[in-house]
Amino acid sequence: MSKGKESTQWPSFQKESVRSQRTLSPLEEQFIFAAEFGDIPTVQKILEENPTFNVDFCDILGRTPLHLAIENDHLEVVELLIDRNSVAKIREALLLAISSGHEQIAGSILRHRRYCERRKENKRFGNTDYFFTKASEDSQFSSDITPLILASERNQAEIVQLLLLQGETIVKPHHYYCGCQECCNKLEFDQLRLSKSRLDAYRGLASSIYISLSSTDPILTAFDLAQELLEVSRVEKYFKFG
């Protein structure tokens, strides 16, 4: 299966959207600088002295303090910011941590109270399929990518195991000619996204780490999946890797 980041991240030119050119205030500049370089005392001081301070702001490149802290592997800063970030930003932060290879940060987010509460709420209301969700214009990831798919592609054993223990799974795509209502709705909504989501799901399912940790018979699972992918490649061009 493909190993590159192109399977889960939009090309960079697609992220060059028109962003607000609002100039950051001196306090925001100080805060985002502290988050980027792991200046914990400054981050703590600003948060304590400004209870209503909005930490979700972006710099001119569309980067938030949380994203900069994750990219630079500042675990303590991330833990401080998660409590103050909007819930919608936490999933993006988790994907970024996994993509950046910062497993300790990803694990911390997965165990965080706010992430666990949001996950339980989504499951209770059946909001577990992000196919129809429109990704943020600044997001690096397509909306169908789940933390488990991404961690499996990156072969991050600790994160995959933690997600499996939390009850997460990679749902195997329906047959290519499936005519169920769900598949028909997705095909009508966006045929290209449907093909990409199927491809991403199979990339995760074919991960050696995912097979090893999720299957009672990894060898048989690998052979069955290889046969299934061979059959799919005959009817779906996106699965022909040469």
MARBA-3410 file (N, C-alpha, C, O; in Angstrom, 1 decimal):
242
0.8,-1.2,0.0,0.0,0.0,0.0,0.9,1.3,0.0,2.0,1.2,0.4 ~ 0.4,2.4,-0.4,1.1,3.6,-0.5,1.5,4.1,0.9,0.7,3.9,1.9 ~ 2.7,4.6,1.1,3.2,5.0,2.4,3.2,6.5,2.6,3.4,7.0,3.7 ~ 3.1,7.2,1.5,3.2,8.7,1.6,2.1,9.4,2.2,1.0,8.8,2.4 ~ 2.3,10.6,2.6,1.3,11.4,3.3,0.2,11.8,2.4,-0.8,12.3,2.8
0.5,11.6,1.0,-0.5,12.1,0.1,-1.9,11.4,0.2,-2.9,11.8,-0.2 ~ -1.8,10.2,0.9,-3.0,9.4,1.0,-4.0,10.0,2.0,-5.2,9.7,2.0 ~ -3.5,10.9,2.9,-4.4,11.4,4.0,-4.4,12.9,4.0,-5.2,13.5,4.7 ~ -3.5,13.6,3.3,-3.4,15.0,3.3,-3.7,15.6,2.0,-3.2,15.1,1.0 ~ -4.4,16.7,2.0,-4.7,17.4,0.7,-3.4,18.1,0.3,-2.6,18.5,1.1
-3.2,18.2,-1.1,-2.0,18.9,-1.6,-1.9,20.3,-1.1,-3.0,20.9,-0.8 ~ -0.7,20.8,-0.9,-0.6,22.1,-0.2,-1.3,23.2,-1.0,-1.7,24.2,-0.4 ~ -1.3,23.1,-2.3,-2.0,24.2,-3.1,-3.4,24.3,-2.8,-4.0,25.4,-3.0 ~ -4.0,23.2,-2.3,-5.5,23.3,-2.0,-5.7,24.0,-0.7,-6.9,24.4,-0.4 ~ -4.7,24.2,0.1,-4.9,24.9,1.4,-4.6,26.4,1.3,-4.8,27.1,2.3
-4.2,26.9,0.1,-3.9,28.3,0.0,-5.2,29.1,-0.3,-5.4,29.7,-1.3 ~ -6.0,29.0,0.7,-7.3,29.8,0.6,-7.1,31.2,1.1,-6.1,31.5,1.8 ~ -8.2,32.0,0.9,-8.1,33.4,1.4,-8.4,33.4,2.8,-9.5,33.0,3.3 ~ -7.4,33.8,3.6,-7.6,33.9,5.1,-7.7,35.3,5.5,-7.3,36.3,4.8 ~ -8.2,35.5,6.7,-8.3,36.8,7.3,-6.9,37.4,7.5,-6.1,36.7,8.0
-6.8,38.6,7.1,-5.5,39.2,7.3,-5.4,40.1,8.5,-4.6,41.0,8.7 ~ -6.3,39.7,9.5,-6.3,40.5,10.7,-5.0,40.4,11.4,-4.4,39.4,11.6 ~ -4.5,41.6,11.8,-3.2,41.6,12.5,-3.4,41.1,14.0,-4.3,41.5,14.7 ~ -2.4,40.3,14.4,-2.5,39.8,15.7,-2.2,40.9,16.8,-1.4,41.8,16.5 ~ -2.9,40.8,17.9,-2.6,41.8,19.0,-1.2,41.4,19.6,-0.8,40.3,19.4
-0.6,42.3,20.3,0.7,42.0,21.0,0.6,40.8,21.9,1.5,40.0,22.0 ~ -0.6,40.7,22.6,-0.8,39.5,23.5,-0.8,38.2,22.7,-0.3,37.2,23.1 ~ -1.5,38.3,21.6,-1.6,37.1,20.7,-0.3,36.7,20.1,0.1,35.5,20.1 ~ 0.5,37.7,19.7,1.8,37.4,19.2,2.7,36.8,20.3,3.5,35.9,20.0 ~ 2.6,37.3,21.5,3.4,36.8,22.6,3.0,35.3,22.9,3.8,34.5,23.1
1.7,35.1,22.8,1.2,33.8,23.2,1.6,32.7,22.1,2.0,31.6,22.5 ~ 1.4,33.1,20.8,1.7,32.1,19.8,3.2,31.8,19.7,3.6,30.7,19.4 ~ 4.0,32.8,20.0,5.4,32.6,20.0,5.8,31.7,21.2,6.6,30.8,21.0 ~ 5.2,31.9,22.3,5.5,31.0,23.5,5.0,29.6,23.2,5.7,28.6,23.6 ~ 3.9,29.4,22.6,3.4,28.1,22.3,4.3,27.4,21.3,4.6,26.2,21.4
4.8,28.1,20.3,5.7,27.5,19.3,7.0,27.0,19.9,7.5,26.0,19.5 ~ 7.5,27.8,20.8,8.8,27.5,21.4,8.8,26.8,22.8,9.8,26.7,23.4 ~ 7.6,26.4,23.2,7.5,25.7,24.4,7.7,26.4,25.7,8.2,25.9,26.7 ~ 7.4,27.7,25.6,7.6,28.6,26.8,6.4,28.4,27.8,5.5,29.2,27.7 ~ 6.5,27.4,28.6,5.4,27.0,29.5,5.0,28.1,30.5,3.8,28.4,30.6
6.0,28.7,31.2,5.6,29.8,32.1,4.8,30.9,31.5,3.9,31.4,32.1 ~ 5.2,31.3,30.3,4.5,32.4,29.6,3.1,32.0,29.2,2.2,32.8,29.4 ~ 3.0,30.8,28.7,1.7,30.3,28.3,0.8,30.2,29.5,-0.4,30.7,29.5 ~ 1.3,29.7,30.6,0.5,29.6,31.9,0.1,31.0,32.4,-1.0,31.2,32.8 ~ 1.0,31.9,32.4,0.8,33.3,32.9,-0.3,34.0,32.1,-1.2,34.6,32.6
-0.3,33.9,30.7,-1.3,34.5,29.9,-2.6,33.9,30.1,-3.6,34.6,30.2 ~ -2.7,32.6,30.2,-4.0,31.9,30.4,-4.6,32.2,31.8,-5.8,32.4,31.9 ~ -3.7,32.3,32.8,-4.2,32.6,34.2,-4.7,34.1,34.3,-5.7,34.4,35.0 ~ -4.0,35.0,33.6,-4.3,36.4,33.8,-5.4,36.8,32.8,-6.0,37.9,32.9 ~ -5.7,36.0,31.8,-6.7,36.3,30.8,-7.7,35.2,30.7,-7.6,34.4,29.7
-8.6,35.0,31.6,-9.6,33.8,31.6,-10.4,33.7,30.3,-10.8,32.6,30.0 ~ -10.7,34.8,29.7,-11.5,34.8,28.5,-10.7,34.8,27.2,-11.2,35.0,26.1 ~ -9.4,34.7,27.3,-8.5,34.8,26.1,-8.8,33.6,25.2,-8.8,32.4,25.5 ~ -9.1,34.0,23.9,-9.4,33.0,22.9,-8.1,32.4,22.3,-7.3,33.1,21.6 ~ -7.8,31.1,22.5,-6.6,30.5,22.0,-6.8,29.9,20.6,-5.8,29.3,20.1
-7.9,30.0,20.0,-8.2,29.4,18.7,-7.8,30.3,17.5,-8.1,30.0,16.4 ~ -7.1,31.4,17.8,-6.8,32.3,16.7,-5.7,31.8,15.8,-5.0,30.9,16.2 ~ -5.6,32.3,14.6,-4.6,31.8,13.6,-3.6,32.9,13.3,-3.9,34.1,13.3 ~ -2.4,32.5,12.9,-1.4,33.5,12.4,-1.7,33.7,10.9,-2.7,33.1,10.4 ~ -0.9,34.5,10.2,-1.1,34.8,8.8,-1.0,33.5,8.0,-1.5,33.5,6.8
-0.4,32.4,8.5,-0.2,31.2,7.7,-1.3,30.2,8.1,-1.3,29.0,7.7 ~ -2.3,30.6,8.9,-3.4,29.8,9.3,-3.0,28.8,10.4,-3.8,27.8,10.6 ~ -1.9,29.0,11.1,-1.5,28.1,12.2,-2.0,28.6,13.6,-1.9,29.8,13.9 ~ -2.6,27.7,14.4,-3.0,28.1,15.7,-1.9,27.8,16.7,-1.0,27.0,16.4 ~ -2.0,28.3,17.9,-1.0,28.0,18.9,-1.0,26.5,19.2,0.1,25.9,19.4
-2.1,25.8,19.2,-2.1,24.4,19.5,-1.4,23.6,18.4,-0.6,22.7,18.7 ~ -1.6,24.0,17.1,-0.9,23.3,16.0,0.6,23.5,16.1,1.3,22.5,15.8 ~ 1.0,24.7,16.4,2.4,25.0,16.5,3.1,24.2,17.7,4.2,23.7,17.6 ~ 2.3,24.1,18.8,2.8,23.3,19.9,3.0,21.8,19.6,3.9,21.2,20.0 ~ 2.0,21.3,18.8,2.1,19.9,18.4,3.2,19.7,17.4,4.0,18.7,17.6
3.3,20.5,16.4,4.3,20.3,15.4,5.7,20.4,16.0,6.7,19.7,15.5 ~ 5.9,21.1,17.1,7.2,21.3,17.8,7.4,20.4,19.0,8.3,20.5,19.7 ~ 6.4,19.5,19.2,6.4,18.4,20.2,6.5,19.0,21.6,7.4,18.5,22.4 ~ 5.7,20.0,21.9,5.7,20.5,23.3,4.5,20.0,24.0,3.4,20.6,24.0 ~ 4.6,18.8,24.6,3.5,18.1,25.3,2.9,18.9,26.3,1.6,19.0,26.4
3.6,19.6,27.2,3.1,20.3,28.3,2.2,21.5,27.8,1.1,21.8,28.4 ~ 2.6,22.1,26.8,1.9,23.3,26.2,0.6,22.7,25.6,-0.5,23.4,25.8 ~ 0.7,21.6,24.9,-0.5,21.0,24.3,-1.6,20.7,25.4,-2.8,21.0,25.2 ~ -1.1,20.1,26.5,-2.1,19.8,27.6,-2.7,21.0,28.2,-3.9,21.0,28.6 ~ -2.0,22.1,28.2,-2.6,23.4,28.7,-3.6,23.9,27.7,-4.7,24.5,28.1
-3.3,23.8,26.4,-4.2,24.4,25.4,-5.5,23.6,25.1,-6.5,24.1,24.7 ~ -5.4,22.3,25.3,-6.5,21.4,25.0,-7.7,21.8,25.8,-8.9,21.8,25.3 ~ -7.5,22.2,27.0,-8.6,22.6,27.9,-9.3,23.9,27.5,-10.4,24.2,27.8 ~ -8.6,24.7,26.7,-9.1,26.0,26.3,-9.5,26.1,24.8,-10.2,27.0,24.4 ~ -9.2,25.0,24.0,-9.5,25.0,22.6,-11.0,24.6,22.4,-11.5,23.8,23.2
-11.6,25.0,21.3,-12.9,24.5,21.0,-12.8,23.0,20.7,-11.8,22.5,20.2 ~ -13.9,22.3,21.0,-14.0,20.9,20.8,-13.7,20.5,19.4,-13.1,19.4,19.1 ~ -14.2,21.3,18.5,-14.1,21.0,17.0,-12.6,20.9,16.6,-12.3,20.3,15.6 ~ -11.7,21.6,17.3,-10.3,21.7,17.0,-9.5,20.5,17.5,-8.4,20.2,17.0 ~ -10.1,19.8,18.4,-9.3,18.7,19.1,-9.1,17.5,18.1,-8.0,16.9,18.1
-10.1,17.2,17.3,-9.9,16.1,16.4,-8.8,16.4,15.4,-8.0,15.5,15.0 ~ -8.8,17.6,14.9,-7.8,18.0,13.9,-6.4,18.0,14.6,-5.4,17.6,14.0 ~ -6.3,18.4,15.9,-5.1,18.3,16.7,-4.6,16.9,16.8,-3.4,16.7,16.7 ~ -5.5,16.0,17.1,-5.1,14.6,17.2,-4.5,14.0,15.9,-3.5,13.4,15.9 ~ -5.2,14.3,14.8,-4.7,13.9,13.5,-3.3,14.5,13.2,-2.5,13.8,12.6
-3.1,15.7,13.5,-1.9,16.4,13.3,-0.8,15.7,14.1,0.4,15.5,13.7 ~ -1.1,15.4,15.4,-0.1,14.7,16.3,0.3,13.4,15.7,1.5,13.0,15.7 ~ -0.7,12.6,15.2,-0.4,11.3,14.6,0.4,11.5,13.4,1.4,10.7,13.2 ~ 0.0,12.4,12.5,0.7,12.6,11.3,2.2,13.1,11.5,3.1,12.7,10.7 ~ 2.4,13.8,12.6,3.7,14.3,12.9,4.6,13.3,13.6,5.8,13.5,13.8
4.0,12.2,14.0,4.8,11.1,14.6,5.0,11.4,16.1,5.8,10.7,16.7 ~ 4.2,12.3,16.7,4.3,12.6,18.1,3.3,11.7,18.9,2.2,12.2,19.3 ~ 3.7,10.5,19.1,2.8,9.5,19.7,2.4,9.9,21.2,1.3,9.6,21.6 ~ 3.3,10.5,21.9,3.0,10.8,23.3,1.9,11.9,23.3,1.0,11.8,24.2 ~ 2.0,12.8,22.4,1.0,13.9,22.4,-0.3,13.3,21.9,-1.4,13.6,22.5
-0.3,12.4,20.9,-1.5,11.8,20.4,-2.2,11.0,21.5,-3.4,11.1,21.7 ~ -1.4,10.3,22.3,-1.9,9.5,23.4,-2.5,10.4,24.5,-3.6,10.0,25.0 ~ -1.9,11.5,24.7,-2.4,12.4,25.7,-3.8,13.0,25.3,-4.7,13.1,26.1 ~ -3.9,13.3,24.0,-5.2,13.8,23.5,-6.2,12.8,23.6,-7.4,13.1,24.0 ~ -5.9,11.5,23.2,-6.9,10.4,23.2,-7.4,10.2,24.7,-8.5,9.8,24.8
-6.5,10.4,25.6,-6.9,10.1,27.0,-7.6,11.4,27.7,-8.1,11.3,28.8 ~ -7.5,12.5,27.0,-8.0,13.7,27.6,-9.5,13.7,27.8,-10.3,13.1,27.0 ~ -10.0,14.2,28.9,-11.4,14.2,29.3,-12.3,14.8,28.2,-13.3,14.2,27.9 ~ -11.9,15.9,27.6,-12.8,16.5,26.6,-12.9,15.7,25.3,-14.0,15.6,24.8 ~ -11.8,15.0,24.9,-11.9,14.2,23.7,-12.7,13.0,24.0,-13.6,12.6,23.2
-12.6,12.4,25.2,-13.4,11.2,25.5,-14.9,11.5,25.6,-15.7,10.8,25.2 ~ -15.2,12.7,26.2,-16.6,13.1,26.3,-17.2,13.3,24.9,-18.3,12.9,24.6 ~ -16.4,14.0,24.0,-16.9,14.2,22.6,-17.1,12.9,21.9,-18.1,12.7,21.1 ~ -16.2,12.0,22.1,-16.3,10.7,21.4,-17.5,9.9,21.9,-18.2,9.3,21.1 ~ -17.8,9.9,23.2,-19.0,9.3,23.7,-20.3,9.9,23.2,-21.2,9.2,22.9
-20.3,11.2,23.1,-21.4,12.0,22.6,-21.7,11.6,21.2,-22.8,11.4,20.8 ~ -20.6,11.6,20.3,-20.8,11.2,18.9,-21.4,9.8,18.8,-22.2,9.6,17.9 ~ -20.9,8.9,19.6,-21.3,7.5,19.4,-22.8,7.4,19.9,-23.6,6.7,19.3 ~ -23.2,8.2,20.9,-24.5,8.1,21.4,-25.5,8.6,20.3,-26.6,8.1,20.2 ~ -25.1,9.6,19.6,-26.0,10.2,18.5,-25.7,9.6,17.2,-26.3,10.1,16.2
-24.8,8.7,17.1,-24.5,8.0,15.8,-23.7,8.9,14.8,-23.7,8.6,13.6 ~ -23.0,9.9,15.4,-22.1,10.7,14.5,-20.7,10.2,14.4,-19.8,10.8,14.9 ~ -20.6,9.0,13.8,-19.3,8.4,13.6,-18.8,8.3,12.2,-17.6,7.9,12.0 ~ -19.6,8.7,11.3,-19.2,8.7,9.9,-19.0,10.2,9.4,-19.9,11.0,9.4 ~ -17.7,10.6,9.1,-17.4,12.0,8.8,-17.4,12.2,7.3,-16.9,13.2,6.8
-17.9,11.2,6.5,-17.9,11.3,5.1,-18.5,12.6,4.6,-18.0,13.3,3.7 ~ -19.7,13.0,5.1,-20.4,14.1,4.6,-20.0,15.4,5.3,-20.5,16.5,5.0 ~ -19.0,15.3,6.2,-18.6,16.5,6.9,-17.6,17.3,6.1,-16.7,16.8,5.5 ~ -17.8,18.6,6.0,-17.0,19.5,5.2,-15.7,19.8,6.0,-15.9,20.4,7.1 ~ -14.6,19.5,5.5,-13.3,19.8,6.2,-13.1,21.3,6.2,-13.4,22.0,5.3
-12.5,21.8,7.3,-12.1,23.2,7.4,-11.1,23.5,6.3,-10.3,22.7,5.8 ~ -11.2,24.8,5.8,-10.4,25.2,4.6,-8.9,25.1,5.0,-8.1,25.1,4.1 ~ -8.6,25.2,6.3,-7.2,25.1,6.7,-6.8,23.7,7.2,-5.6,23.5,7.6 ~ -7.7,22.8,7.1,-7.4,21.4,7.5,-6.4,20.7,6.5,-6.5,20.9,5.3 ~ -5.5,20.0,7.1,-4.5,19.2,6.3,-5.1,17.9,5.9,-4.5,17.2,5.1
-6.2,17.5,6.4,-6.7,16.2,6.3,-8.1,16.2,5.7,-9.0,17.0,5.9 ~ -8.4,15.2,4.8,-9.7,15.0,4.3,-10.7,14.5,5.4,-10.2,13.9,6.3 ~ -12.0,14.8,5.2,-12.9,14.6,6.3,-13.1,13.1,6.6,-13.6,12.8,7.7 ~ -12.8,12.2,5.7,-13.1,10.8,5.9,-12.0,10.1,6.7,-12.2,9.0,7.1 ~ -10.9,10.8,6.9,-9.8,10.2,7.6,-10.1,10.1,9.1,-10.4,11.1,9.7
-9.9,8.9,9.7,-10.1,8.8,11.1,-8.7,8.6,11.8,-7.8,8.3,11.1 ~ -8.6,8.9,13.1,-7.4,8.7,13.8,-6.8,7.3,13.6,-5.6,7.1,13.5 ~ -7.7,6.3,13.6,-7.3,4.9,13.5,-6.7,4.6,12.2,-5.7,3.9,12.0 ~ -7.3,5.1,11.1,-6.8,4.9,9.8,-5.4,5.5,9.6,-4.5,4.9,9.1 ~ -5.3,6.8,10.1,-4.0,7.5,10.0,-2.9,6.8,10.8,-1.8,6.6,10.3
-3.2,6.4,12.0,-2.2,5.7,12.9,-1.8,4.4,12.3,-0.7,4.0,12.4 ~ -2.8,3.7,11.7,-2.5,2.4,11.1,-1.6,2.6,9.9,-0.6,1.8,9.7 ~ -1.9,3.6,9.1,-1.0,3.9,7.9,0.4,4.2,8.4,1.4,3.8,7.7 ~ 0.5,4.9,9.5,1.9,5.3,10.0,2.5,4.2,10.8,3.6,4.4,11.3 ~ 1.8,3.1,11.0,2.3,2.0,11.8,2.7,2.4,13.2,3.7,2.0,13.7
1.8,3.2,13.8,2.0,3.6,15.2,1.3,2.7,16.2,0.1,2.9,16.5 ~ 2.0,1.7,16.6,1.5,0.6,17.4,0.8,1.0,18.6,-0.4,0.6,18.9 ~ 1.4,1.9,19.4,0.8,2.4,20.7,-0.5,3.1,20.5,-1.5,2.8,21.2 ~ -0.6,3.9,19.5,-1.9,4.7,19.2,-2.9,3.7,18.7,-4.1,3.8,19.0 ~ -2.5,2.8,17.8,-3.5,1.9,17.2,-4.1,1.0,18.3,-5.3,0.8,18.4
-3.2,0.6,19.2,-3.7,-0.3,20.3,-4.6,0.5,21.3,-5.7,0.0,21.7 ~ -4.3,1.8,21.5,-5.1,2.6,22.4,-6.5,2.8,21.8,-7.5,2.7,22.5 ~ -6.5,3.1,20.5,-7.8,3.3,19.8,-8.6,2.0,19.7,-9.9,2.1,19.9 ~ -8.0,0.9,19.5,-8.7,-0.4,19.5,-9.3,-0.6,20.9,-10.5,-1.1,21.0 ~ -8.6,-0.3,22.0,-9.1,-0.5,23.3,-10.3,0.4,23.6,-11.1,0.1,24.5
-10.3,1.5,22.9,-11.4,2.5,23.1,-12.6,2.1,22.3,-13.7,2.8,22.3 ~ -12.5,1.0,21.5,-13.6,0.5,20.8,-13.7,0.9,19.3,-14.6,0.7,18.6 ~ -12.6,1.6,18.8,-12.6,2.1,17.5,-12.2,0.9,16.5,-11.5,0.0,16.9 ~ -12.7,1.0,15.3,-12.4,0.0,14.3,-12.4,0.7,12.9,-12.9,1.8,12.8 ~ -11.8,0.0,12.0,-11.8,0.5,10.6,-12.9,-0.3,9.9,-12.8,-1.5,9.7
-13.9,0.4,9.4,-15.0,-0.2,8.8,-14.6,-0.6,7.4,-14.2,0.2,6.6 ~ -14.8,-1.9,7.0,-14.4,-2.4,5.7,-15.4,-1.8,4.7,-16.6,-1.8,4.9 ~ -15.0,-1.2,3.6,-15.9,-0.7,2.6,-16.8,-1.7,2.0,-16.5,-2.9,1.9 ~ -18.0,-1.3,1.7,-19.0,-2.2,1.0,-18.5,-2.6,-0.3,-17.5,-2.0,-0.9 ~ -19.1,-3.6,-0.9,-18.7,-4.1,-2.2,-18.8,-2.9,-3.2,-19.7,-2.1,-3.1
-18.0,-2.9,-4.2,-18.0,-1.8,-5.2,-19.4,-1.6,-5.8,-19.7,-0.5,-6.1 ~ -20.1,-2.7,-6.1,-21.4,-2.6,-6.7,-22.5,-2.6,-5.7,-23.7,-2.8,-6.1 ~ -22.2,-2.3,-4.5,-23.3,-2.3,-3.5,-24.3,-1.2,-3.8,-23.9,-0.1,-4.2 ~ -25.6,-1.6,-3.7,-26.6,-0.6,-4.0,-27.4,-0.2,-2.8,-28.5,0.3,-2.9 ~ -26.8,-0.3,-1.6,-27.6,0.1,-0.4,-27.7,1.6,-0.4,-27.1,2.4,-1.1
-28.6,2.1,0.5,-28.9,3.5,0.5,-27.7,4.4,0.9,-27.5,5.4,0.4 ~ -26.9,3.8,1.8,-25.7,4.6,2.3,-24.8,4.8,1.1,-24.3,5.9,0.9 ~ -24.5,3.7,0.4,-23.6,3.8,-0.8,-24.1,4.7,-1.9,-23.4,5.5,-2.5 ~ -25.4,4.6,-2.1,-26.0,5.5,-3.1,-25.9,6.9,-2.8,-25.7,7.8,-3.6 ~ -26.2,7.2,-1.5,-26.1,8.6,-1.0,-24.7,9.2,-1.2,-24.5,10.3,-1.6
-23.7,8.4,-0.8,-22.3,8.8,-0.9,-21.9,9.0,-2.3,-21.1,9.9,-2.7 ~ -22.3,8.1,-3.2,-22.0,8.1,-4.6,-22.5,9.4,-5.2,-21.9,10.1,-6.0 ~ -23.8,9.7,-4.9,-24.4,10.9,-5.4,-23.8,12.2,-4.8,-23.7,13.2,-5.5 ~ -23.4,12.1,-3.6,-22.8,13.3,-2.9,-21.4,13.7,-3.5,-21.2,14.8,-3.9 ~ -20.5,12.7,-3.7,-19.2,13.0,-4.2,-18.5,11.6,-4.5,-18.0,10.9,-3.7
-18.5,11.3,-5.8,-18.0,10.1,-6.3,-16.5,10.0,-6.0,-16.0,8.9,-5.6 ~ -15.7,11.1,-6.2,-14.3,11.1,-6.0,-14.0,10.9,-4.5,-13.1,10.1,-4.2 ~ -14.7,11.5,-3.6,-14.5,11.4,-2.2,-14.8,9.9,-1.8,-14.1,9.4,-0.9 ~ -15.8,9.3,-2.4,-16.2,8.0,-2.0,-15.0,7.0,-2.4,-14.7,6.1,-1.6 ~ -14.5,7.2,-3.6,-13.4,6.4,-4.0,-12.1,6.6,-3.1,-11.5,5.6,-2.8
-11.9,7.8,-2.7,-10.8,8.1,-1.9,-11.0,7.5,-0.5,-10.0,7.0,0.1 ~ -12.2,7.6,0.0,-12.4,7.1,1.4,-12.3,5.6,1.4,-11.8,5.0,2.4 ~ -12.7,4.9,0.3,-12.5,3.5,0.2,-11.0,3.1,0.2,-10.6,2.2,0.8 ~ -10.3,3.9,-0.6,-8.9,3.6,-0.7,-8.2,3.8,0.7,-7.3,3.0,1.0 ~ -8.5,4.9,1.3,-7.9,5.2,2.7,-8.3,4.1,3.7,-7.4,3.7,4.5
-9.5,3.6,3.6,-9.9,2.5,4.5,-9.1,1.3,4.3,-8.7,0.6,5.2 ~ -8.9,0.9,3.0,-8.1,-0.3,2.7,-6.7,-0.1,3.1,-6.0,-1.1,3.5 ~ -6.2,1.1,3.0,-4.8,1.3,3.4,-4.6,1.1,4.9,-3.7,0.4,5.4 ~ -5.6,1.5,5.7,-5.6,1.2,7.1,-5.7,-0.2,7.4,-5.0,-0.8,8.2 ~ -6.7,-0.9,6.7,-6.9,-2.3,6.9,-5.7,-3.2,6.6,-5.5,-4.2,7.2
-5.0,-2.7,5.6,-3.8,-3.5,5.1,-2.5,-3.2,6.0,-1.5,-3.9,5.7 ~ -2.6,-2.3,6.9,-1.5,-2.0,7.8,-1.1,-3.3,8.6,-1.9,-3.9,9.2 ~ 0.2,-3.6,8.6,0.7,-4.7,9.4,0.4,-4.6,10.9,0.0,-5.6,11.5 ~ 0.5,-3.4,11.4,0.2,-3.1,12.8,-1.3,-3.4,13.1,-1.7,-4.0,14.1 ~ -2.2,-2.8,12.2,-3.6,-3.0,12.4,-4.0,-4.5,12.4,-4.8,-5.0,13.2
-3.5,-5.2,11.4,-3.8,-6.6,11.2,-3.3,-7.4,12.5,-4.0,-8.2,13.0 ~ -2.1,-7.1,12.9,-1.5,-7.8,14.0,-2.3,-7.6,15.3,-2.5,-8.5,16.1 ~ -2.8,-6.3,15.5,-3.5,-6.0,16.8,-5.0,-6.3,16.8,-5.6,-6.4,17.8 ~ -5.6,-6.4,15.6,-7.0,-6.5,15.6,-7.5,-7.9,15.2,-8.7,-8.2,15.3 ~ -6.6,-8.7,14.6,-7.1,-10.0,14.1,-6.6,-11.1,15.0,-5.5,-11.1,15.6
-7.5,-12.2,15.1,-7.1,-13.3,15.9,-6.2,-14.3,15.1,-5.5,-15.1,15.6 ~ -6.2,-14.1,13.8,-5.4,-14.9,12.8,-4.8,-13.9,11.8,-5.4,-13.9,10.7 ~ -3.8,-13.2,12.1,-3.2,-12.2,11.2,-2.8,-12.7,9.8,-3.0,-12.1,8.8 ~ -2.3,-14.0,9.8,-1.8,-14.5,8.5,-3.0,-14.7,7.6,-3.0,-14.3,6.4 ~ -4.1,-15.4,8.1,-5.2,-15.6,7.3,-5.9,-14.3,6.9,-6.3,-14.1,5.7
-5.9,-13.3,7.8,-6.5,-12.0,7.5,-5.8,-11.3,6.4,-6.4,-10.8,5.5 ~ -4.4,-11.4,6.4,-3.6,-10.8,5.3,-3.8,-11.4,4.0,-3.9,-10.7,3.0 ~ -4.0,-12.8,3.9,-4.2,-13.4,2.7,-5.6,-13.1,2.1,-5.8,-12.9,1.0 ~ -6.6,-13.1,3.0,-8.0,-12.8,2.6,-8.1,-11.4,2.1,-8.7,-11.1,1.1 ~ -7.4,-10.4,2.8,-7.4,-9.0,2.3,-6.7,-8.9,1.0,-7.1,-8.1,0.1
-5.6,-9.6,0.8,-4.9,-9.5,-0.5,-5.7,-10.0,-1.6,-5.7,-9.4,-2.7 ~ -6.5,-11.1,-1.4,-7.4,-11.6,-2.4,-8.5,-10.6,-2.7,-8.9,-10.4,-3.9 ~ -9.0,-10.0,-1.7,-10.1,-9.1,-1.8,-9.6,-7.8,-2.6,-10.4,-7.4,-3.5 ~ -8.4,-7.4,-2.3,-7.9,-6.2,-3.0,-7.6,-6.5,-4.5,-7.8,-5.7,-5.4 ~ -7.2,-7.7,-4.7,-7.0,-8.1,-6.1,-8.2,-8.1,-6.9,-8.2,-7.7,-8.1
-9.3,-8.6,-6.3,-10.6,-8.5,-7.0,-11.1,-7.1,-7.2,-11.7,-6.8,-8.2 ~ -10.9,-6.3,-6.2,-11.4,-4.9,-6.2,-10.6,-4.1,-7.3,-11.2,-3.3,-8.0 ~ -9.3,-4.4,-7.5,-8.5,-3.7,-8.4,-9.0,-4.0,-9.9,-8.6,-3.2,-10.8 ~ -9.7,-5.0,-10.1,-10.1,-5.3,-11.4,-11.3,-4.5,-11.8,-11.6,-4.3,-13.0 ~ -12.0,-3.9,-10.8,-13.2,-3.1,-11.2,-13.1,-1.7,-10.8,-13.9,-0.8,-11.2
-12.1,-1.4,-9.9,-12.0,0.0,-9.4,-10.6,0.5,-9.7,-9.6,0.0,-9.1 ~ -10.4,1.4,-10.6,-9.1,1.8,-11.1,-8.2,2.4,-10.0,-7.0,2.3,-10.2 ~ -8.8,3.0,-8.9,-8.0,3.6,-7.9,-7.2,2.6,-7.1,-6.2,2.9,-6.4 ~ -7.5,1.3,-7.3,-6.8,0.3,-6.5,-5.7,-0.4,-7.3,-5.1,-1.4,-6.9 ~ -5.5,0.1,-8.5,-4.4,-0.5,-9.4,-3.1,0.2,-9.1,-2.9,1.3,-9.6
-2.2,-0.4,-8.4,-1.0,0.2,-8.0,0.2,-0.2,-8.9,1.3,0.3,-8.8 ~ -0.1,-1.1,-9.8,1.0,-1.5,-10.7,1.9,-2.5,-10.1,2.9,-2.9,-10.8
END
